[in-house]
Every structure is written in C-alpha cells, then in structure tokens.
Amino acid sequence: MIIGENAKDDDLDVNAVREKKLTNMRASTADEAIRLVPFRQLNLEQAIEFIADDEFVEITPKSLRLRKKILQSNGRKKRAKEALEEASHSASKANKRRLQTTWVLPAHISPYLTWPA
C-alpha cells in the first residue's frame, strides 16, 4: 500500500506497522521536530493522475486505495532488474543492426579524412 510521497524518484520501502526504535538518545530529540503533512483525500481523477506505471488504483464502494502492482519489495526489485536487462538487450540489438548497415559515401567525399594540425 502506498502511504506517502517521497521527495526522490525512487521508492522507499517502509513498514508502517512497526514503530521506530529510539535507542540512540541524541537522535530521539530530533524526531520531535518532524512535521507530518496532513492526509490528502484524492478523488478518482486525481488518483489516476497521481499513480506511477507500477501502481494500481483500487476502487471499492467506500474508498479509493493506491497500491503497487507487485506487493513484495524483493519482487519489485527483481522485476525492475529484468526490465533494465530487457532494455539493454534491445538497445544492443539496435546497435548490432546499426553496425551491420553499410554506408556508401558520395564520390566527392574521401573516406580518409585528414584533420588540420
């Protein structure tokens, strides 16, 4: 389930049920200064505009919920890695096709260009 916004592009996996451990006394005073942004109620159009490619909008008679398509975080990482490998594989195929293309230079252009010193 999506519980908030992150200022960065990547997703941040959190467990909203567990409380934060306050073992370090110096850090515990800094936690009191955190201001939480109030909950923002979205209608259907706003929810559809808000979601990313890897998210769903669940519609029930009483509520709208935003959630990830793949719920387990390790599954999302695996899927992202597969998509990255697929994109690099298709890019390498395009480069191979580009390398296999033969170029014919016009007669007035020398294939051995010299650069001025």
Residue frames as a rotation matrix with the C-alpha (Angstrom) as fourth column:
MET 1
0.584 0.812 0.000 0.00
0.812 -0.584 0.000 0.00
0.000 0.000 -1.000 0.00
ILE 2
-0.301 -0.626 0.719 1.21
0.564 -0.725 -0.395 3.49
0.769 0.286 0.572 -0.71
ILE 3
0.327 0.424 -0.844 1.33
0.945 -0.162 0.284 5.55
-0.016 -0.891 -0.454 2.48
GLY 4
0.537 -0.149 -0.830 3.09
0.182 -0.941 0.287 8.74
-0.824 -0.305 -0.478 1.41
GLU 5
0.960 -0.246 0.134 5.22
0.059 -0.291 -0.955 10.67
0.274 0.924 -0.265 -1.04
ASN 6
0.329 -0.929 -0.168 8.99
0.744 0.146 0.652 10.58
-0.581 -0.339 0.740 -1.34
ALA 7
0.597 -0.139 -0.790 10.90
-0.295 -0.954 -0.056 13.64
-0.746 0.267 -0.610 -2.48
LYS 8
-0.507 -0.840 -0.193 13.23
-0.573 0.160 0.804 11.46
-0.645 0.518 -0.562 -4.57
ASP 9
-0.163 0.420 -0.893 12.46
-0.952 0.171 0.254 9.44
0.260 0.891 0.372 -7.70
ASP 10
-0.645 -0.146 -0.750 12.94
-0.136 0.988 -0.075 6.00
0.752 0.054 -0.657 -6.18
ASP 11
0.486 0.873 -0.044 10.52
-0.212 0.166 0.963 4.22
0.848 -0.459 0.266 -3.87
LEU 12
-0.577 -0.589 0.565 11.18
-0.685 -0.026 -0.728 3.90
0.444 -0.807 -0.389 -0.16
ASP 13
-0.005 0.553 -0.833 10.11
0.143 0.825 0.547 0.64
0.990 -0.116 -0.084 1.44
VAL 14
-0.693 -0.132 0.709 8.77
-0.637 -0.349 -0.688 1.11
0.338 -0.928 0.158 4.97
ASN 15
-0.505 0.578 -0.640 6.80
0.626 0.756 0.189 -0.96
0.593 -0.306 -0.745 7.42
ALA 16
-0.344 0.434 0.833 4.04
-0.350 -0.882 0.315 1.32
0.871 -0.184 0.455 8.69
VAL 17
0.671 0.652 -0.353 3.03
0.036 0.447 0.894 -1.10
0.741 -0.612 0.277 11.43
ARG 18
0.215 -0.679 -0.702 6.37
0.932 0.357 -0.059 -1.20
0.290 -0.641 0.710 13.26
GLU 19
0.991 0.066 -0.116 7.38
0.106 -0.918 0.382 1.65
-0.082 -0.390 -0.917 15.48
LYS 20
0.443 -0.880 0.171 10.75
-0.148 -0.260 -0.954 3.32
0.884 0.397 -0.246 15.18
LYS 21
0.473 -0.377 -0.796 13.31
0.836 0.477 0.271 2.18
0.277 -0.794 0.541 17.74
LEU 22
0.735 -0.189 0.652 14.51
-0.239 -0.971 -0.012 5.04
0.635 -0.147 -0.758 19.93
THR 23
0.704 -0.522 -0.481 17.73
0.704 0.599 0.380 3.56
0.090 -0.607 0.790 21.27
ASN 24
-0.406 -0.874 0.268 20.02
0.822 -0.477 -0.310 6.49
0.399 0.095 0.912 20.46
MET 25
0.140 0.500 -0.855 19.28
0.865 -0.481 -0.140 9.28
-0.481 -0.720 -0.500 22.93
ARG 26
-0.641 -0.415 -0.645 20.83
0.104 -0.880 0.463 12.01
-0.761 0.230 0.607 20.76
ALA 27
-0.962 0.261 0.085 18.67
0.082 -0.021 0.996 11.19
0.262 0.965 -0.001 17.78
SER 28
-0.364 0.893 -0.265 15.45
0.928 0.371 -0.027 10.94
0.074 -0.256 -0.964 19.78
THR 29
-0.181 0.298 -0.937 15.20
0.382 -0.857 -0.346 14.72
-0.906 -0.421 0.041 20.30
ALA 30
-0.864 -0.172 -0.473 15.44
-0.339 -0.495 0.800 15.35
-0.371 0.852 0.369 16.55
ASP 31
-0.796 0.598 0.087 12.40
0.541 0.640 0.546 13.14
0.271 0.482 -0.833 15.96
GLU 32
-0.182 0.765 -0.618 10.16
0.776 -0.273 -0.568 15.51
-0.603 -0.583 -0.544 17.90
ALA 33
-0.403 -0.053 -0.914 10.71
-0.236 -0.959 0.159 18.28
-0.884 0.280 0.374 15.34
ILE 34
-0.959 0.049 0.280 9.31
0.276 0.396 0.876 16.25
-0.068 0.917 -0.393 12.44
ARG 35
-0.356 0.883 -0.306 6.14
-0.594 -0.466 -0.656 17.74
-0.722 -0.052 0.690 10.98
LEU 36
-0.645 0.216 0.732 3.85
0.528 0.820 0.223 15.40
-0.552 0.530 -0.643 9.13
VAL 37
-0.895 0.387 -0.221 1.96
-0.428 -0.608 0.669 16.59
0.125 0.694 0.710 6.09
PRO 38
-0.288 0.852 0.436 -1.78
-0.561 0.219 -0.798 16.10
-0.776 -0.475 0.415 6.60
PHE 39
-0.495 0.204 0.845 -3.61
0.507 0.857 0.090 13.37
-0.705 0.473 -0.528 4.69
ARG 40
-0.654 0.255 -0.712 -4.80
-0.634 -0.698 0.333 14.43
-0.413 0.669 0.618 1.25
GLN 41
-0.016 0.759 0.651 -8.11
0.132 0.647 -0.751 12.98
-0.991 0.074 -0.111 0.10
LEU 42
-0.861 -0.329 -0.388 -7.99
-0.344 -0.185 0.920 12.17
-0.374 0.926 0.046 -3.64
ASN 43
0.368 0.930 -0.017 -10.89
-0.599 0.223 -0.769 11.71
-0.711 0.294 0.639 -5.99
LEU 44
0.616 -0.077 0.784 -10.73
0.391 0.894 -0.220 9.18
-0.684 0.442 0.581 -8.85
GLU 45
0.902 -0.268 0.338 -9.26
0.233 -0.358 -0.904 11.55
0.364 0.894 -0.261 -11.44
GLN 46
0.545 -0.727 0.417 -6.57
-0.817 -0.572 0.073 12.81
0.186 -0.380 -0.906 -9.07
ALA 47
0.397 -0.376 0.837 -5.67
-0.386 0.759 0.524 9.25
-0.833 -0.531 0.156 -8.07
ILE 48
0.763 -0.087 0.640 -5.28
0.554 0.598 -0.580 8.17
-0.333 0.797 0.504 -11.69
GLU 49
0.797 -0.501 0.336 -3.06
-0.134 -0.691 -0.711 11.19
0.588 0.521 -0.618 -12.42
PHE 50
0.545 -0.562 0.622 -1.00
-0.834 -0.288 0.471 10.54
-0.086 -0.776 -0.625 -9.28
ILE 51
0.732 -0.218 0.646 -0.07
-0.040 0.932 0.359 6.88
-0.681 -0.289 0.673 -9.82
ALA 52
-0.221 -0.870 -0.441 3.10
-0.810 -0.088 0.580 5.69
-0.544 0.486 -0.684 -11.49
ASP 53
-0.076 0.151 -0.986 3.45
-0.861 0.489 0.141 2.90
0.503 0.859 0.092 -14.07
ASP 54
-0.669 -0.271 -0.692 3.95
0.008 0.929 -0.371 0.25
0.743 -0.254 -0.619 -11.37
GLU 55
-0.928 0.368 0.058 0.88
-0.118 -0.142 -0.983 1.20
-0.353 -0.919 0.176 -9.28
PHE 56
-0.541 0.838 0.071 -2.86
0.639 0.355 0.682 0.47
0.547 0.414 -0.728 -9.21
VAL 57
-0.712 0.511 0.481 -5.91
-0.679 -0.676 -0.287 2.38
0.178 -0.531 0.829 -8.02
GLU 58
-0.819 0.493 -0.294 -8.23
0.530 0.846 -0.059 0.05
0.219 -0.204 -0.954 -6.10
ILE 59
-0.650 0.684 0.331 -11.83
-0.609 -0.729 0.311 1.21
0.454 0.001 0.891 -6.17
THR 60
-0.762 0.510 -0.399 -14.33
0.634 0.712 -0.300 -0.01
0.131 -0.482 -0.866 -3.59
PRO 61
0.175 0.912 0.371 -17.77
0.701 -0.380 0.603 1.39
0.691 0.154 -0.706 -2.77
LYS 62
0.856 0.206 -0.474 -16.39
0.510 -0.489 0.708 3.13
-0.086 -0.848 -0.524 0.32
SER 63
0.495 -0.752 -0.435 -12.84
-0.141 -0.563 0.814 4.12
-0.857 -0.341 -0.385 -0.63
LEU 64
0.878 -0.442 -0.183 -10.08
-0.181 0.047 -0.982 4.58
0.442 0.896 -0.039 -3.18
ARG 65
0.677 -0.713 0.183 -6.71
-0.036 0.216 0.976 2.99
-0.735 -0.667 0.120 -2.43
LEU 66
0.590 -0.625 -0.511 -3.37
-0.738 -0.160 -0.656 3.32
0.328 0.764 -0.555 -4.17
ARG 67
0.609 -0.435 0.664 -1.12
-0.239 0.697 0.676 0.27
-0.756 -0.570 0.320 -4.19
LYS 68
-0.374 -0.826 -0.421 1.82
-0.801 0.059 0.596 -1.27
-0.468 0.560 -0.684 -6.01
LYS 69
0.405 0.468 -0.785 1.19
-0.822 0.563 -0.088 -3.88
0.401 0.681 0.613 -8.71
ILE 70
0.127 -0.459 -0.879 3.79
0.265 0.870 -0.415 -6.17
0.956 -0.181 0.233 -7.14
LEU 71
0.873 0.381 0.305 3.35
-0.152 -0.381 0.912 -6.09
0.463 -0.842 -0.275 -3.37
GLN 72
0.732 -0.647 -0.213 6.61
0.572 0.414 0.708 -7.72
-0.370 -0.640 0.673 -2.22
SER 73
0.712 -0.492 -0.501 9.58
-0.483 -0.861 0.159 -5.34
-0.509 0.129 -0.851 -2.35
ASN 74
-0.334 -0.873 0.356 12.01
-0.241 0.445 0.863 -8.04
-0.911 0.202 -0.359 -3.49
GLY 75
0.038 0.442 0.896 9.62
0.808 0.514 -0.288 -8.90
-0.588 0.735 -0.337 -6.35
ARG 76
0.938 0.284 -0.198 9.57
0.151 -0.849 -0.506 -5.24
-0.312 0.445 -0.840 -7.42
LYS 77
0.247 -0.930 -0.270 13.37
-0.636 -0.366 0.680 -5.12
-0.731 0.004 -0.682 -7.41
LYS 78
-0.397 -0.357 0.845 13.55
0.272 0.834 0.480 -8.34
-0.876 0.421 -0.234 -9.45
ARG 79
0.465 0.674 0.575 11.03
0.786 -0.014 -0.618 -7.01
-0.408 0.739 -0.536 -11.98
ALA 80
0.864 -0.200 -0.462 12.92
-0.277 -0.955 -0.103 -3.70
-0.421 0.217 -0.881 -12.30
LYS 81
-0.155 -0.978 0.138 16.16
-0.449 0.194 0.872 -5.59
-0.880 0.074 -0.469 -12.88
GLU 82
-0.215 0.156 0.964 14.51
0.669 0.742 0.029 -7.73
-0.711 0.652 -0.264 -15.59
ALA 83
0.817 0.567 0.106 13.11
0.482 -0.569 -0.666 -4.64
-0.317 0.595 -0.739 -17.29
LEU 84
0.541 -0.709 -0.452 16.54
-0.575 -0.704 0.416 -2.99
-0.614 0.035 -0.789 -17.23
GLU 85
-0.430 -0.705 0.564 18.18
-0.059 0.646 0.761 -6.10
-0.901 0.294 -0.320 -18.74
GLU 86
0.162 0.585 0.795 15.49
0.822 0.365 -0.436 -6.26
-0.546 0.724 -0.422 -21.41
ALA 87
0.932 0.175 -0.319 16.00
0.028 -0.908 -0.418 -2.60
-0.363 0.381 -0.851 -22.29
SER 88
0.115 -0.964 -0.240 19.78
-0.669 -0.253 0.698 -3.03
-0.734 0.080 -0.674 -22.55
HIS 89
-0.373 -0.198 0.907 19.30
0.356 0.872 0.337 -6.18
-0.857 0.448 -0.254 -24.64
SER 90
0.574 0.645 0.504 17.02
0.733 -0.132 -0.667 -4.38
-0.364 0.753 -0.548 -27.09
ALA 91
0.792 -0.370 -0.486 19.48
-0.405 -0.914 0.037 -1.46
-0.457 0.167 -0.873 -27.23
SER 92
-0.262 -0.936 0.235 22.34
-0.380 0.324 0.867 -3.84
-0.887 0.138 -0.440 -28.04
LYS 93
-0.028 0.340 0.940 20.21
0.750 0.629 -0.205 -5.38
-0.661 0.699 -0.273 -30.81
ALA 94
0.923 0.378 -0.067 19.66
0.264 -0.751 -0.606 -1.90
-0.279 0.541 -0.793 -32.26
ASN 95
0.370 -0.870 -0.327 23.40
-0.655 -0.494 0.572 -1.23
-0.659 0.003 -0.753 -32.11
LYS 96
-0.358 -0.477 0.803 24.10
0.189 0.805 0.563 -4.51
-0.914 0.353 -0.198 -33.94
ARG 97
0.443 0.596 0.670 21.67
0.805 0.064 -0.590 -3.57
-0.395 0.800 -0.451 -36.68
ARG 98
0.916 -0.140 -0.376 23.29
-0.210 -0.966 -0.153 -0.16
-0.342 0.219 -0.914 -36.90
LEU 99
-0.025 -0.998 0.054 26.74
-0.537 0.059 0.841 -1.77
-0.843 -0.008 -0.538 -37.20
GLN 100
-0.251 -0.033 0.967 25.54
0.535 0.828 0.167 -4.17
-0.807 0.560 -0.190 -39.89
THR 101
0.825 0.566 -0.001 24.27
0.341 -0.499 -0.797 -1.30
-0.451 0.656 -0.605 -42.04
THR 102
-0.211 -0.906 0.366 26.73
0.917 -0.053 0.396 -0.40
-0.340 0.419 0.842 -44.77
TRP 103
0.539 0.307 -0.784 27.21
0.145 -0.951 -0.273 3.23
-0.830 0.033 -0.557 -45.62
VAL 104
0.143 -0.444 0.884 28.11
0.990 0.080 -0.120 4.42
-0.017 0.892 0.451 -49.09
LEU 105
-0.077 -0.269 -0.960 29.92
0.350 -0.909 0.227 7.73
-0.934 -0.318 0.164 -49.24
PRO 106
0.930 0.357 -0.089 29.34
0.071 -0.412 -0.908 10.08
-0.361 0.838 -0.408 -52.17
ALA 107
0.564 -0.734 0.377 32.19
0.785 0.335 -0.522 10.25
0.257 0.591 0.765 -54.68
HIS 108
0.333 -0.460 0.823 33.25
0.015 -0.870 -0.492 13.79
0.943 0.176 -0.283 -53.70
ILE 109
0.660 -0.130 0.740 33.84
-0.747 -0.211 0.630 12.80
0.074 -0.969 -0.237 -50.02
SER 110
-0.181 -0.821 -0.541 37.07
-0.535 0.544 -0.647 10.97
0.825 0.173 -0.538 -49.29
PRO 111
0.733 0.442 -0.517 36.77
0.138 0.648 0.749 8.04
0.666 -0.620 0.414 -46.90
TYR 112
0.064 -0.784 -0.618 40.12
0.988 0.135 -0.069 9.08
0.138 -0.606 0.783 -45.41
LEU 113
0.818 0.288 0.498 39.52
0.233 -0.957 0.171 12.48
0.526 -0.023 -0.850 -43.92
THR 114
-0.269 -0.921 -0.282 42.51
0.817 -0.063 -0.574 14.42
0.511 -0.384 0.769 -42.68
TRP 115
0.753 0.497 -0.432 42.26
0.658 -0.592 0.465 16.89
-0.025 -0.634 -0.773 -39.86
PRO 116
0.499 -0.603 0.622 44.16
-0.035 -0.731 -0.681 20.16
0.866 0.318 -0.385 -39.90
ALA 117
-0.033 -0.639 -0.768 47.06
0.838 0.401 -0.369 20.25
0.544 -0.656 0.523 -37.47
